[in-house]
């Protein structure tokens, strides 16, 4: 399983609109192959900052399957105009710690 992590900085004064658009966009991402779950959390210290966490079965499910799909174009149209600056997206995998 892969965890996609993105810090989203939303343009001042647009957080409510962003949240409404994200609710709609959530249906898009949830329909994709390899999608497991996602969550959006708001930052307590910065009211215009969020973190998006998406669990995927594989890295390619996100980087190829989602990002190269037509539904991604809809996602992009719904959300990308809210970001300033555009977010960096990174991927993580669980570290197995033996006891």
DRENLOKE-963023 format. One line per 10 residues: number of its first residue (from 1); their letters; for each residue x, y, z of N, C-alpha, C. Coordinates in nm, 3 decimals. Example, Ala and Ser with C-alpha at 12.3 -4.5 7.8 and 13.67 -1.06 7.14 Angstrom:
2
1 = as = 1.319 -0.569 0.780 1.230 -0.450 0.780 1.320 -0.330 0.780 ~ 1.285 -0.225 0.708 1.367 -0.106 0.714 1.290 0.003 0.787 .
//
This chain:
99
1 = xxxxxxxxxx = 0.085 -0.118 0.000 0.000 0.000 0.000 0.089 0.124 0.000 ~ 0.046 0.225 -0.072 0.119 0.352 -0.085 0.034 0.463 -0.026 ~ 0.098 0.556 0.042 0.030 0.673 0.096 0.075 0.795 0.018 ~ -0.018 0.861 -0.046 0.006 0.988 -0.114 -0.019 1.099 -0.014 ~ 0.075 1.193 -0.005 0.063 1.304 0.090 0.080 1.435 0.015 ~ -0.014 1.527 0.033 -0.005 1.659 -0.030 -0.047 1.764 0.072 ~ 0.037 1.866 0.087 0.001 1.983 0.167 -0.064 2.082 0.070 ~ -0.187 2.119 0.099 -0.263 2.206 0.011 -0.278 2.344 0.075 ~ -0.220 2.444 0.014 -0.237 2.582 0.058 -0.340 2.646 -0.033 ~ -0.449 2.689 0.027 -0.562 2.742 -0.046 -0.557 2.895 -0.044 .
11 = xxxxxxxxxx = -0.590 2.955 -0.156 -0.591 3.101 -0.166 -0.681 3.158 -0.057 ~ -0.637 3.268 0.002 -0.711 3.331 0.111 -0.856 3.359 0.069 ~ -0.947 3.328 0.161 -1.088 3.355 0.140 -1.163 3.251 0.059 ~ -1.096 3.144 0.018 -1.161 3.044 -0.068 -1.176 2.907 -0.002 ~ -1.154 2.898 0.129 -1.156 2.766 0.192 -1.294 2.700 0.188 ~ -1.399 2.774 0.208 -1.533 2.714 0.204 -1.566 2.661 0.063 ~ -1.532 2.741 -0.038 -1.554 2.697 -0.175 -1.469 2.575 -0.207 ~ -1.344 2.575 -0.159 -1.256 2.461 -0.180 -1.316 2.335 -0.119 ~ -1.363 2.343 0.004 -1.420 2.227 0.071 -1.541 2.173 -0.005 ~ -1.624 2.261 -0.057 -1.741 2.217 -0.136 -1.696 2.148 -0.264 .
21 = xxxxxxxxxx = -1.598 2.204 -0.330 -1.545 2.142 -0.453 -1.476 2.010 -0.421 ~ -1.406 2.004 -0.308 -1.338 1.881 -0.271 -1.438 1.769 -0.244 ~ -1.550 1.803 -0.186 -1.653 1.702 -0.161 -1.696 1.639 -0.293 ~ -1.715 1.721 -0.394 -1.752 1.671 -0.527 -1.637 1.589 -0.587 ~ -1.515 1.639 -0.575 -1.398 1.572 -0.631 -1.371 1.438 -0.561 ~ -1.412 1.426 -0.437 -1.391 1.301 -0.363 -1.457 1.183 -0.432 ~ -1.570 1.206 -0.494 -1.639 1.098 -0.565 -1.557 1.051 -0.685 ~ -1.484 1.144 -0.745 -1.401 1.109 -0.860 -1.288 1.017 -0.818 ~ -1.211 1.059 -0.719 -1.095 0.980 -0.679 -1.137 0.845 -0.621 ~ -1.248 0.842 -0.551 -1.294 0.718 -0.489 -1.335 0.613 -0.592 .
31 = xxxxxxxxxx = -1.359 0.655 -0.715 -1.402 0.561 -0.819 -1.285 0.498 -0.895 ~ -1.162 0.540 -0.864 -1.046 0.498 -0.942 -0.994 0.360 -0.900 ~ -0.941 0.288 -0.999 -0.878 0.158 -0.973 -0.760 0.179 -0.877 ~ -0.749 0.093 -0.778 -0.639 0.098 -0.683 -0.660 0.192 -0.567 ~ -0.766 0.271 -0.571 -0.797 0.361 -0.460 -0.841 0.278 -0.340 ~ -0.792 0.315 -0.221 -0.832 0.247 -0.098 -0.916 0.341 -0.011 ~ -0.859 0.456 0.024 -0.933 0.554 0.105 -0.858 0.686 0.101 ~ -0.926 0.792 0.146 -0.859 0.922 0.156 -0.920 1.002 0.271 ~ -0.844 1.102 0.311 -0.895 1.196 0.410 -0.832 1.333 0.385 ~ -0.908 1.434 0.417 -0.864 1.572 0.408 -0.873 1.630 0.548 .
41 = xxxxxxxxxx = -0.762 1.688 0.595 -0.761 1.747 0.729 -0.721 1.894 0.718 ~ -0.786 1.977 0.799 -0.752 2.119 0.800 -0.649 2.146 0.909 ~ -0.560 2.239 0.881 -0.453 2.274 0.974 -0.509 2.366 1.083 ~ -0.477 2.338 1.207 -0.524 2.419 1.318 -0.449 2.551 1.328 ~ -0.324 2.555 1.285 -0.244 2.677 1.294 -0.263 2.771 1.175 ~ -0.290 2.715 1.058 -0.307 2.795 0.936 -0.442 2.761 0.874 ~ -0.536 2.853 0.883 -0.673 2.822 0.842 -0.691 2.803 0.692 ~ -0.590 2.828 0.614 -0.599 2.809 0.468 -0.516 2.689 0.421 ~ -0.469 2.606 0.515 -0.385 2.492 0.480 -0.453 2.360 0.517 ~ -0.439 2.263 0.428 -0.496 2.130 0.447 -0.388 2.027 0.416 .
51 = xxxxxxxxxx = -0.411 1.905 0.463 -0.329 1.793 0.421 -0.423 1.689 0.362 ~ -0.384 1.638 0.246 -0.460 1.533 0.180 -0.380 1.404 0.189 ~ -0.443 1.301 0.239 -0.382 1.169 0.252 -0.466 1.071 0.171 ~ -0.403 1.005 0.074 -0.475 0.909 -0.010 -0.398 0.777 -0.007 ~ -0.467 0.672 0.023 -0.408 0.537 0.022 -0.441 0.471 -0.112 ~ -0.336 0.423 -0.177 -0.347 0.354 -0.306 -0.289 0.215 -0.292 ~ -0.335 0.123 -0.374 -0.277 -0.011 -0.375 -0.133 -0.008 -0.425 ~ -0.107 0.067 -0.533 0.028 0.078 -0.588 0.058 0.222 -0.625 ~ 0.184 0.255 -0.640 0.225 0.388 -0.684 0.166 0.418 -0.821 ~ 0.169 0.321 -0.911 0.120 0.341 -1.046 -0.031 0.366 -1.051 .
61 = xxxxxxxxxx = -0.104 0.314 -0.954 -0.248 0.344 -0.950 -0.271 0.493 -0.940 ~ -0.183 0.563 -0.870 -0.194 0.708 -0.860 -0.128 0.779 -0.977 ~ 0.001 0.751 -0.999 0.080 0.828 -1.094 0.041 0.803 -1.240 ~ -0.007 0.685 -1.270 -0.046 0.653 -1.408 -0.198 0.640 -1.417 ~ -0.254 0.547 -1.340 -0.397 0.520 -1.349 -0.485 0.640 -1.324 ~ -0.454 0.718 -1.222 -0.535 0.835 -1.191 -0.490 0.957 -1.270 ~ -0.364 0.991 -1.261 -0.316 1.115 -1.322 -0.324 1.117 -1.475 ~ -0.327 1.003 -1.537 -0.335 0.999 -1.683 -0.477 0.968 -1.732 ~ -0.574 0.979 -1.643 -0.713 0.944 -1.677 -0.796 1.068 -1.708 ~ -0.908 1.045 -1.774 -1.005 1.153 -1.798 -1.064 1.203 -1.666 .
71 = xxxxxxxxxx = -1.098 1.116 -1.570 -1.148 1.168 -1.442 -1.051 1.265 -1.374 ~ -0.920 1.245 -1.393 -0.823 1.339 -1.335 -0.842 1.479 -1.393 ~ -0.879 1.490 -1.519 -0.903 1.621 -1.579 -1.019 1.692 -1.510 ~ -1.120 1.615 -1.470 -1.232 1.671 -1.394 -1.186 1.715 -1.254 ~ -1.105 1.630 -1.188 -1.047 1.661 -1.058 -0.969 1.792 -1.066 ~ -0.885 1.800 -1.166 -0.800 1.918 -1.188 -0.885 2.044 -1.207 ~ -0.989 2.034 -1.287 -1.076 2.149 -1.312 -1.148 2.194 -1.185 ~ -1.183 2.099 -1.101 -1.253 2.132 -0.976 -1.162 2.196 -0.872 ~ -1.033 2.153 -0.866 -0.950 2.188 -0.751 -0.827 2.274 -0.778 ~ -0.762 2.259 -0.889 -0.630 2.318 -0.905 -0.627 2.470 -0.898 .
81 = xxxxxxxxxx = -0.736 2.537 -0.930 -0.736 2.684 -0.925 -0.740 2.739 -0.782 ~ -0.759 2.654 -0.683 -0.759 2.698 -0.543 -0.619 2.707 -0.483 ~ -0.521 2.641 -0.541 -0.389 2.625 -0.479 -0.297 2.743 -0.505 ~ -0.227 2.785 -0.399 -0.122 2.886 -0.411 -0.026 2.872 -0.293 ~ 0.091 2.813 -0.316 0.145 2.763 -0.443 0.087 2.625 -0.474 ~ 0.120 2.574 -0.593 0.075 2.441 -0.630 0.143 2.339 -0.539 ~ 0.069 2.241 -0.488 0.126 2.149 -0.389 0.229 2.051 -0.447 ~ 0.321 2.015 -0.362 0.411 1.905 -0.390 0.345 1.779 -0.336 ~ 0.344 1.676 -0.418 0.284 1.549 -0.378 0.397 1.448 -0.361 ~ 0.397 1.380 -0.248 0.498 1.278 -0.221 0.428 1.148 -0.184 .
91 = xxxxxxxxx = 0.502 1.038 -0.201 0.447 0.906 -0.176 0.531 0.835 -0.069 ~ 0.463 0.763 0.017 0.528 0.694 0.129 0.483 0.550 0.131 ~ 0.571 0.466 0.185 0.535 0.327 0.210 0.566 0.294 0.354 ~ 0.491 0.202 0.409 0.503 0.165 0.548 0.638 0.099 0.574 ~ 0.702 0.139 0.681 0.827 0.078 0.724 0.792 -0.036 0.819 ~ 0.836 -0.154 0.784 0.810 -0.270 0.869 0.919 -0.277 0.975 ~ 0.881 -0.259 1.098 0.976 -0.262 1.209 0.962 -0.395 1.283 ~ 1.068 -0.472 1.284 1.066 -0.598 1.358 1.093 -0.571 1.505 ~ 1.025 -0.641 1.588 1.045 -0.623 1.732 1.134 -0.729 1.787 .
//
